[in-house]
Amino acid sequence: MVGGQAVIEGVLMRTKDKYAVAVRKPNEKIVVKKEKYVSTTKKHKFLGLPFIRGIIILVETVILGYKALTYSANQQIEKKEKGKKQELGTLELIVTFIISILFALALFKLIPLLVATFFQNKVGTSNLVFNLIDGLAKFAILVLYILAISLMKDVKRLFQYHGAEHKTVYCYEANNKLTVKNVKDYSKAHPRCGTTFILVVIFLSILFYLLIPLETGFWLKLLIRILFLPLIAGIGYEWIKLTSKYHNWLTRILAAPGLLVQKLTTREPDDEQIEVAIKALEGVVKK
């Protein structure tokens, strides 16, 4: 199974034992970084058990994705003086990563809980309604956030590379030759996309948070939500894995919301972007 993600002017592709990042530099040259990669879930049987493996793979995906983004960013940074590269420092990367995590928690945990609490205080709600409001707020914030960042030129290109990644994986999974012409014929929406995963997590969180008594204090509710996240992510991973394995009317219904939201997170790529995605995929599937 092949997975991937879009990075700055490039694409990351990964299999069970390696990953490759292909990036188009400002001089139009495509550089490819290939590394061997073995998940911790393959090294330790306990960590490879269902539901546990999803948590580990999520953490590994975030770390690997961040490394790939850093690599791609460094390929685009060139010092004007003397034409030397000016790479991002370790401290800058750590600070950026911490800020990103805190921002995500505030956006998708704190604010939705504030919205649900506001309605509870104003009109009164049951536990089910409270958590439905919390889930709907998360979804609304997600859509508004995507729409807002999609106005940025660089993000539009990132979404194009996202589409190129999906099309290329589809072409490979169909056992078709990896050429720009062939790849262009495939869909830019894929059921194993991270966007679909986020929606699954939002849905599952509504169900899990029903276990939290409505009278629980605000800050304790927030803490429990954060602590529940790894477990929900682990179950969400199994959900995605299951729906991508079987192709029937039920799995198509379950995958439909994620495919719909991908209309916001993907764009039709151009030939050059598809070429980069092909180079990345070849980096992990060619012997």
WOQUI-V151071 format. One record per residue. N is the residue number from 1. RES is the residue in one letter. SS is DSSP state (H for helix, E for strand, - for the rest). BURIAL is # if it has 16 or more other ideal C-beta (glycine too) atoms within 10 Angstrom, else .. D_CENTER is the distance of its C-alpha to the mean C-alpha in Angstrom with 2 decimals. Layout:
n->N res->RES ss->SS burial->BURIAL d_center->D_CENTER
n->N res->RES ss->SS burial->BURIAL d_center->D_CENTER
This chain:
n->1 res->M ss->- burial->. d_center->16.35
n->2 res->V ss->- burial-># d_center->14.19
n->3 res->G ss->E burial-># d_center->10.46
n->4 res->G ss->E burial-># d_center->8.94
n->5 res->Q ss->E burial-># d_center->7.06
n->6 res->A ss->E burial-># d_center->9.16
n->7 res->V ss->E burial-># d_center->11.07
n->8 res->I ss->- burial-># d_center->14.27
n->9 res->E ss->- burial-># d_center->16.62
n->10 res->G ss->E burial-># d_center->15.10
n->11 res->V ss->E burial-># d_center->12.80
n->12 res->L ss->E burial-># d_center->11.77
n->13 res->M ss->E burial-># d_center->12.82
n->14 res->R ss->E burial-># d_center->13.53
n->15 res->T ss->- burial-># d_center->15.95
n->16 res->K ss->- burial->. d_center->17.56
n->17 res->D ss->- burial->. d_center->19.79
n->18 res->K ss->E burial->. d_center->18.57
n->19 res->Y ss->E burial-># d_center->16.04
n->20 res->A ss->E burial-># d_center->16.82
n->21 res->V ss->E burial-># d_center->15.78
n->22 res->A ss->E burial-># d_center->17.78
n->23 res->V ss->E burial-># d_center->18.51
n->24 res->R ss->E burial-># d_center->21.22
n->25 res->K ss->- burial->. d_center->23.43
n->26 res->P ss->- burial->. d_center->25.56
n->27 res->N ss->- burial->. d_center->28.46
n->28 res->E ss->- burial->. d_center->26.61
n->29 res->K ss->- burial->. d_center->26.58
n->30 res->I ss->E burial-># d_center->23.56
n->31 res->V ss->E burial->. d_center->22.97
n->32 res->V ss->E burial->. d_center->21.20
n->33 res->K ss->E burial-># d_center->20.44
n->34 res->K ss->E burial-># d_center->20.60
n->35 res->E ss->E burial->. d_center->20.52
n->36 res->K ss->E burial->. d_center->21.29
n->37 res->Y ss->- burial->. d_center->18.78
n->38 res->V ss->- burial->. d_center->19.64
n->39 res->S ss->- burial-># d_center->17.55
n->40 res->T ss->H burial->. d_center->19.53
n->41 res->T ss->H burial-># d_center->19.44
n->42 res->K ss->H burial->. d_center->21.71
n->43 res->K ss->H burial->. d_center->24.03
n->44 res->H ss->- burial->. d_center->24.77
n->45 res->K ss->H burial->. d_center->25.45
n->46 res->F ss->H burial->. d_center->24.98
n->47 res->L ss->H burial->. d_center->21.36
n->48 res->G ss->H burial->. d_center->20.80
n->49 res->L ss->- burial->. d_center->22.09
n->50 res->P ss->- burial->. d_center->20.21
n->51 res->F ss->- burial->. d_center->18.29
n->52 res->I ss->H burial-># d_center->18.75
n->53 res->R ss->H burial-># d_center->16.79
n->54 res->G ss->H burial-># d_center->13.60
n->55 res->I ss->H burial-># d_center->13.96
n->56 res->I ss->H burial-># d_center->14.77
n->57 res->I ss->H burial-># d_center->12.06
n->58 res->L ss->H burial-># d_center->9.40
n->59 res->V ss->H burial->. d_center->11.52
n->60 res->E ss->H burial->. d_center->12.03
n->61 res->T ss->H burial-># d_center->8.49
n->62 res->V ss->H burial->. d_center->8.24
n->63 res->I ss->H burial->. d_center->11.74
n->64 res->L ss->H burial-># d_center->11.51
n->65 res->G ss->H burial-># d_center->8.74
n->66 res->Y ss->H burial->. d_center->11.04
n->67 res->K ss->H burial-># d_center->14.00
n->68 res->A ss->H burial-># d_center->12.94
n->69 res->L ss->H burial-># d_center->12.41
n->70 res->T ss->H burial-># d_center->15.75
n->71 res->Y ss->H burial-># d_center->17.40
n->72 res->S ss->H burial-># d_center->16.55
n->73 res->A ss->H burial-># d_center->17.74
n->74 res->N ss->H burial->. d_center->20.85
n->75 res->Q ss->H burial-># d_center->21.64
n->76 res->Q ss->H burial->. d_center->21.94
n->77 res->I ss->- burial->. d_center->24.04
n->78 res->E ss->- burial->. d_center->27.70
n->79 res->K ss->- burial->. d_center->30.59
n->80 res->K ss->- burial->. d_center->33.05
n->81 res->E ss->H burial->. d_center->35.94
n->82 res->K ss->H burial->. d_center->36.96
n->83 res->G ss->H burial->. d_center->33.72
n->84 res->K ss->- burial->. d_center->32.12
n->85 res->K ss->- burial->. d_center->28.46
n->86 res->Q ss->- burial->. d_center->27.54
n->87 res->E ss->- burial->. d_center->24.52
n->88 res->L ss->- burial->. d_center->22.58
n->89 res->G ss->- burial->. d_center->24.31
n->90 res->T ss->H burial->. d_center->23.10
n->91 res->L ss->H burial->. d_center->24.04
n->92 res->E ss->H burial->. d_center->22.17
n->93 res->L ss->H burial-># d_center->18.92
n->94 res->I ss->H burial->. d_center->19.53
n->95 res->V ss->H burial->. d_center->20.48
n->96 res->T ss->H burial->. d_center->17.48
n->97 res->F ss->H burial->. d_center->15.13
n->98 res->I ss->H burial->. d_center->17.31
n->99 res->I ss->H burial->. d_center->17.49
n->100 res->S ss->H burial->. d_center->13.72
n->101 res->I ss->H burial->. d_center->13.66
n->102 res->L ss->H burial->. d_center->16.82
n->103 res->F ss->H burial->. d_center->15.70
n->104 res->A ss->H burial->. d_center->12.71
n->105 res->L ss->H burial->. d_center->15.29
n->106 res->A ss->H burial->. d_center->17.84
n->107 res->L ss->H burial->. d_center->15.90
n->108 res->F ss->H burial-># d_center->14.51
n->109 res->K ss->H burial-># d_center->17.22
n->110 res->L ss->H burial->. d_center->20.35
n->111 res->I ss->H burial->. d_center->20.72
n->112 res->P ss->H burial-># d_center->20.19
n->113 res->L ss->H burial-># d_center->22.65
n->114 res->L ss->H burial->. d_center->25.03
n->115 res->V ss->H burial-># d_center->24.99
n->116 res->A ss->H burial-># d_center->25.73
n->117 res->T ss->H burial-># d_center->28.40
n->118 res->F ss->H burial->. d_center->29.97
n->119 res->F ss->H burial->. d_center->30.52
n->120 res->Q ss->H burial-># d_center->31.82
n->121 res->N ss->H burial->. d_center->34.34
n->122 res->K ss->H burial->. d_center->35.42
n->123 res->V ss->H burial->. d_center->35.83
n->124 res->G ss->- burial->. d_center->35.21
n->125 res->T ss->- burial-># d_center->32.68
n->126 res->S ss->- burial->. d_center->32.38
n->127 res->N ss->H burial-># d_center->29.66
n->128 res->L ss->H burial->. d_center->28.01
n->129 res->V ss->H burial->. d_center->28.20
n->130 res->F ss->H burial-># d_center->27.01
n->131 res->N ss->H burial-># d_center->23.76
n->132 res->L ss->H burial-># d_center->23.37
n->133 res->I ss->H burial-># d_center->23.75
n->134 res->D ss->H burial-># d_center->21.19
n->135 res->G ss->H burial-># d_center->18.62
n->136 res->L ss->H burial->. d_center->19.67
n->137 res->A ss->H burial-># d_center->19.47
n->138 res->K ss->H burial-># d_center->15.81
n->139 res->F ss->H burial-># d_center->15.15
n->140 res->A ss->H burial->. d_center->17.51
n->141 res->I ss->H burial->. d_center->16.02
n->142 res->L ss->H burial-># d_center->12.50
n->143 res->V ss->H burial->. d_center->14.35
n->144 res->L ss->H burial->. d_center->16.71
n->145 res->Y ss->H burial->. d_center->14.24
n->146 res->I ss->H burial->. d_center->12.54
n->147 res->L ss->H burial->. d_center->16.16
n->148 res->A ss->H burial->. d_center->17.39
n->149 res->I ss->H burial->. d_center->15.16
n->150 res->S ss->- burial->. d_center->15.58
n->151 res->L ss->- burial->. d_center->19.23
n->152 res->M ss->- burial->. d_center->18.71
n->153 res->K ss->H burial->. d_center->19.72
n->154 res->D ss->H burial->. d_center->17.29
n->155 res->V ss->H burial-># d_center->14.27
n->156 res->K ss->H burial->. d_center->15.97
n->157 res->R ss->H burial-># d_center->16.16
n->158 res->L ss->H burial-># d_center->12.51
n->159 res->F ss->H burial-># d_center->11.93
n->160 res->Q ss->H burial-># d_center->14.76
n->161 res->Y ss->H burial-># d_center->13.33
n->162 res->H ss->H burial-># d_center->10.21
n->163 res->G ss->H burial-># d_center->13.07
n->164 res->A ss->H burial-># d_center->14.95
n->165 res->E ss->H burial-># d_center->12.43
n->166 res->H ss->H burial-># d_center->12.50
n->167 res->K ss->H burial-># d_center->16.25
n->168 res->T ss->H burial-># d_center->17.00
n->169 res->V ss->H burial-># d_center->15.45
n->170 res->Y ss->H burial-># d_center->17.37
n->171 res->C ss->H burial-># d_center->20.45
n->172 res->Y ss->H burial-># d_center->20.35
n->173 res->E ss->H burial->. d_center->19.95
n->174 res->A ss->- burial->. d_center->22.90
n->175 res->N ss->- burial->. d_center->24.91
n->176 res->N ss->- burial->. d_center->25.63
n->177 res->K ss->- burial->. d_center->26.54
n->178 res->L ss->- burial-># d_center->23.87
n->179 res->T ss->- burial->. d_center->25.51
n->180 res->V ss->H burial-># d_center->24.39
n->181 res->K ss->H burial->. d_center->26.67
n->182 res->N ss->H burial-># d_center->25.32
n->183 res->V ss->H burial-># d_center->21.60
n->184 res->K ss->- burial-># d_center->22.34
n->185 res->D ss->- burial->. d_center->23.60
n->186 res->Y ss->- burial-># d_center->20.37
n->187 res->S ss->- burial->. d_center->17.91
n->188 res->K ss->- burial-># d_center->14.90
n->189 res->A ss->- burial-># d_center->13.20
n->190 res->H ss->- burial-># d_center->12.07
n->191 res->P ss->- burial-># d_center->12.12
n->192 res->R ss->- burial-># d_center->9.73
n->193 res->C ss->- burial-># d_center->6.74
n->194 res->G ss->H burial-># d_center->3.56
n->195 res->T ss->H burial-># d_center->5.87
n->196 res->T ss->H burial-># d_center->8.55
n->197 res->F ss->H burial-># d_center->7.50
n->198 res->I ss->H burial-># d_center->7.63
n->199 res->L ss->H burial-># d_center->10.90
n->200 res->V ss->H burial-># d_center->12.19
n->201 res->V ss->H burial-># d_center->11.93
n->202 res->I ss->H burial-># d_center->13.76
n->203 res->F ss->H burial-># d_center->16.32
n->204 res->L ss->H burial-># d_center->16.96
n->205 res->S ss->H burial-># d_center->17.39
n->206 res->I ss->H burial-># d_center->20.16
n->207 res->L ss->H burial->. d_center->21.95
n->208 res->F ss->H burial-># d_center->21.69
n->209 res->Y ss->H burial-># d_center->22.79
n->210 res->L ss->H burial->. d_center->25.90
n->211 res->L ss->H burial->. d_center->27.13
n->212 res->I ss->- burial-># d_center->27.45
n->213 res->P ss->- burial->. d_center->30.92
n->214 res->L ss->- burial->. d_center->31.05
n->215 res->E ss->- burial->. d_center->33.62
n->216 res->T ss->- burial->. d_center->31.39
n->217 res->G ss->- burial->. d_center->31.34
n->218 res->F ss->H burial->. d_center->28.58
n->219 res->W ss->H burial->. d_center->27.50
n->220 res->L ss->H burial->. d_center->27.73
n->221 res->K ss->H burial-># d_center->25.52
n->222 res->L ss->H burial-># d_center->22.87
n->223 res->L ss->H burial->. d_center->23.29
n->224 res->I ss->H burial->. d_center->23.14
n->225 res->R ss->H burial-># d_center->19.91
n->226 res->I ss->H burial->. d_center->18.28
n->227 res->L ss->H burial->. d_center->20.01
n->228 res->F ss->H burial-># d_center->18.99
n->229 res->L ss->H burial-># d_center->15.23
n->230 res->P ss->H burial->. d_center->15.08
n->231 res->L ss->H burial->. d_center->17.29
n->232 res->I ss->H burial-># d_center->15.41
n->233 res->A ss->H burial-># d_center->12.13
n->234 res->G ss->H burial-># d_center->14.47
n->235 res->I ss->H burial-># d_center->15.94
n->236 res->G ss->H burial-># d_center->12.77
n->237 res->Y ss->H burial-># d_center->11.94
n->238 res->E ss->H burial->. d_center->15.54
n->239 res->W ss->H burial-># d_center->15.29
n->240 res->I ss->H burial-># d_center->12.63
n->241 res->K ss->H burial->. d_center->14.74
n->242 res->L ss->H burial->. d_center->17.84
n->243 res->T ss->H burial-># d_center->17.08
n->244 res->S ss->H burial->. d_center->16.04
n->245 res->K ss->H burial->. d_center->19.26
n->246 res->Y ss->- burial->. d_center->21.67
n->247 res->H ss->- burial->. d_center->22.32
n->248 res->N ss->- burial->. d_center->24.54
n->249 res->W ss->H burial->. d_center->25.01
n->250 res->L ss->H burial->. d_center->23.45
n->251 res->T ss->H burial->. d_center->20.12
n->252 res->R ss->H burial->. d_center->20.11
n->253 res->I ss->H burial->. d_center->20.73
n->254 res->L ss->H burial-># d_center->17.98
n->255 res->A ss->H burial-># d_center->15.42
n->256 res->A ss->H burial->. d_center->17.01
n->257 res->P ss->H burial-># d_center->15.38
n->258 res->G ss->H burial-># d_center->11.81
n->259 res->L ss->H burial-># d_center->13.46
n->260 res->L ss->H burial->. d_center->15.34
n->261 res->V ss->H burial-># d_center->12.65
n->262 res->Q ss->H burial-># d_center->11.17
n->263 res->K ss->H burial->. d_center->14.57
n->264 res->L ss->H burial->. d_center->13.45
n->265 res->T ss->H burial-># d_center->10.24
n->266 res->T ss->- burial-># d_center->12.09
n->267 res->R ss->- burial-># d_center->15.62
n->268 res->E ss->- burial->. d_center->18.29
n->269 res->P ss->- burial-># d_center->18.37
n->270 res->D ss->- burial->. d_center->21.76
n->271 res->D ss->H burial->. d_center->23.51
n->272 res->E ss->H burial->. d_center->22.82
n->273 res->Q ss->H burial-># d_center->19.04
n->274 res->I ss->H burial-># d_center->19.35
n->275 res->E ss->H burial-># d_center->21.69
n->276 res->V ss->H burial-># d_center->19.20
n->277 res->A ss->H burial-># d_center->16.63
n->278 res->I ss->H burial-># d_center->19.66
n->279 res->K ss->H burial-># d_center->20.69
n->280 res->A ss->H burial-># d_center->17.41
n->281 res->L ss->H burial-># d_center->17.65
n->282 res->E ss->H burial-># d_center->21.36
n->283 res->G ss->H burial-># d_center->20.73
n->284 res->V ss->H burial-># d_center->19.43
n->285 res->V ss->H burial->. d_center->21.53
n->286 res->K ss->- burial->. d_center->24.81
n->287 res->K ss->- burial->. d_center->27.23
